[in-house]
Amino acid sequence: MSRKRADTVISRAKAIPVGFVRTYGDLSPGAPRFAGAVLSETHDDSVPWHRVVRADGSLAKGERQRRLLEEEGVPFRGARVDMRAARLPD
């Protein structure tokens, strides 16, 4: 795994403000699975992993992730994040 690419993913995740989300593809354009792999191997509590969701607004980490996002005021439409309201604009 490229350390420079991984550091970019981490810094992009850390830049997501409270109440917003980004997608794995936003963190690693063209390689969303790379972003998922980086986040899954990161044990740094300062990385807001829960603010990273799938492109369709679904959650990779289920109820724990939903609870954390709801605590931050992220809106949902059913089981998915309301991406029109919560996705951080570029």
Secondary structure, DSSP 4 states (H G I P E B T S, - for coil): --HHHHHHHHHHHHTPPTT-BEEHHHHSTT-HHHHHHHHHH---TTS-GGGEE-TTS--SSHHHHHHHHHHTT--EETTEE-HHHHBPP-
